[in-house]
Amino acid sequence: YSRSRVIDISRHADIQLRLIDRLVDLDALRRSIQSVQEDLASNVESYINSILQLLKRLGVRRYCLLGAMYDVVPHTRPLIITGSAQGAATEETVRRMGIEASSYEGPTTITVLISQTAPEMGIETMSAIVHLPQYAQVDEDYTGALRLLQILSSMYGLPISLSQLENDAERQRAEITEAAERNPQLRHMIRQIETHYEARVKKDVDSSPGLSPEVEKFLRELGKRMEGE
């Protein structure tokens, strides 16, 4: 159908419903959708069990979930890492690494389901999510990658050189700062985000003046564009 015909039909709900009823067996469609959902749930459970059996076979003692998310944080400050842990040794490690308790509530993924089930098999679990500046989206965030690798290197004593990544992260921060210097509105927004960040780090968000309505609107619109992509 052409676009004009679709719009014309949508103006008449009774015609539209009769067309749908004639072209589609709705009961059969519902049964098909339910069947797909059941199969998907069954396959996900089997997949998770397979991963857990592999971890057990390999003698894995700790399952680590690493990730990143955009947040209201400035590129001019150390990136915040939040997460969680299960198991006495892992909980102590998370505290020692300065990983903040996570308050994130979002969709459950397979990796999260694995971390929720692994303790039942005697495997300790932890997560470490680095928070990236929402206003400075890049193809490769070297600062975020560096922050996570620093955590892992410290936790496990990994003999890896981070000098190249440190140089890339510093260059990337300088490029963002230079771009902000040419944009007064962006510079003003970053100053507000820095104030918000300082209050957050000090656990004193209530005393923070908060972000201006213009900044909040900009970040909301940016978030919607990200979801659309």
QUIRA-V949042 format. One record per run of one state. SS is the DSSP state (~ for helix, > for strand, _ for the rest). FROM is the first residue (numbers start at 1). LEN is the number of residues. If there is no record, write none. Layout:
ss->{SS:SS}
from->{FROM:FROM}
len->{LEN:LEN}
This chain:
ss->{_:~:_:~:_:~:_:>:_:>:_:~:_:>:_:~:_:>:_:~:_:~:_:~:_:~:_:~:_}
from->{1:3:11:13:24:26:58:62:72:81:87:88:97:100:102:110:122:124:134:142:157:163:182:184:202:205:208:213:229}
len->{2:8:2:11:2:32:4:10:9:6:1:9:3:2:8:12:2:10:8:15:6:19:2:18:3:3:5:16:1}
